[in-house]
Amino acid sequence: MNFDAGIRFIFFLVIFGFTNYLIMLRRYEKDIKKKKFLQHQKISRLYPKGAFIF
């Protein structure tokens, strides 16, 4: 394996890893938003409408 091929391979690994990181980060943020929304729904079911909690 020559030097040029090694550099291309390392560049490919960096690009692939960066895109994978961005995809996983977007999925993680979406999951956090979903969990937060479900938590608010569960909490809102505990209290009647119009109730004000101090």
HELIX and SHEET records of a PDB file:
HELIX    1   1 PHE A    3  LEU A   46  1                                  44    
END                                                                             
